[in-house]
Amino acid sequence: MLIAVLERAQLRGDDMTGSELVLAELRRTIRAGAQQAPRIGDAARLFFKPFEPFLIDAPADHRRIGRIARASLDPIWARIGRDLMLAEVPKSRR
């Protein structure tokens, strides 16, 4: 769960000093225990990469021309997974 929380924070663009070090240690520990820790958002991250310059962290309380609220990406990806790309989107992300 901690890996998922840290990865989501990185996707939001939160500045968390040392999070890369913590993630690396967590992944090393999990690999040593032969448990699988699913990476979240790999497909979503690739899909939304071209939109990165237009993403903002401000709440979507009013429209901003030419900007996309980062908070709107999860609902968009859920709809894509539900309606368009069922096989490509893991169930946990729909």
C-alpha positions in Angstrom: 0.0 0.0 0.0 2.8 2.4 0.8 4.3 1.9 -2.7 0.9 2.8 -4.2 0.6 5.9 -2.1 4.1 7.1 -2.9 3.6 6.5 -6.7 0.2 8.3 -6.7 1.9 11.3 -5.0 4.6 11.3 -7.7 1.9 11.1 -10.4 0.2 14.2 -8.9 3.6 16.0 -8.9 3.9 16.3 -5.1 7.4 17.1 -4.0 8.3 14.4 -1.5 12.0 14.5 -0.7 13.5 11.0 -0.4 10.5 9.2 -1.9 12.6 7.7 -4.7 14.9 6.2 -2.1 12.0 4.8 0.0 10.4 3.3 -3.2 13.7 1.7 -4.2 14.1 0.1 -0.8 10.5 -1.1 -0.6 10.8 -2.6 -4.1 14.1 -4.3 -3.1 12.5 -5.7 0.0 9.4 -7.0 -1.8 11.6 -8.6 -4.5 13.6 -10.3 -1.9 10.4 -11.7 -0.4 9.2 -12.8 -3.8 6.0 -10.8 -3.5 4.7 -8.8 -6.5 4.0 -5.1 -6.0 2.0 -3.9 -9.0 3.1 -0.6 -10.5 0.2 1.7 -10.9 -0.5 3.8 -13.8 2.0 2.6 -16.3 -0.4 2.6 -19.2 -2.2 5.7 -17.9 1.2 7.5 -17.4 2.1 6.7 -21.1 -1.3 7.7 -22.3 -1.4 11.1 -20.5 2.3 11.9 -21.2 1.6 14.2 -24.2 -0.8 16.2 -22.0 1.8 16.9 -19.3 2.5 20.5 -20.2 -1.2 21.3 -19.9 -1.8 19.7 -16.5 -2.4 21.8 -13.4 -2.7 20.8 -9.8 -5.3 23.5 -9.0 -8.8 22.2 -8.2 -11.3 22.1 -11.1 -13.6 24.7 -9.5 -13.8 26.7 -12.7 -12.6 26.4 -16.3 -9.1 27.3 -17.3 -8.7 27.6 -21.0 -6.0 25.3 -22.3 -5.4 23.6 -18.9 -6.5 20.2 -17.6 -7.0 19.6 -13.9 -4.8 16.7 -12.8 -7.6 15.5 -10.6 -9.7 14.8 -13.7 -7.2 12.2 -15.1 -8.4 9.3 -12.9 -12.1 9.6 -14.0 -11.0 9.9 -17.6 -8.8 6.8 -17.4 -11.6 4.9 -15.6 -13.9 5.7 -18.5 -11.3 4.7 -21.1 -10.8 1.4 -19.2 -14.5 0.7 -18.8 -15.6 1.6 -22.3 -12.7 1.4 -24.7 -9.7 -0.6 -23.6 -11.0 -3.3 -21.2 -8.0 -5.6 -21.8 -5.3 -3.0 -21.4 -6.5 -1.4 -18.1 -6.1 -3.5 -14.9 -9.3 -4.0 -12.9 -7.9 -2.1 -10.0 -7.7 1.1 -12.1 -11.2 1.0 -13.6 
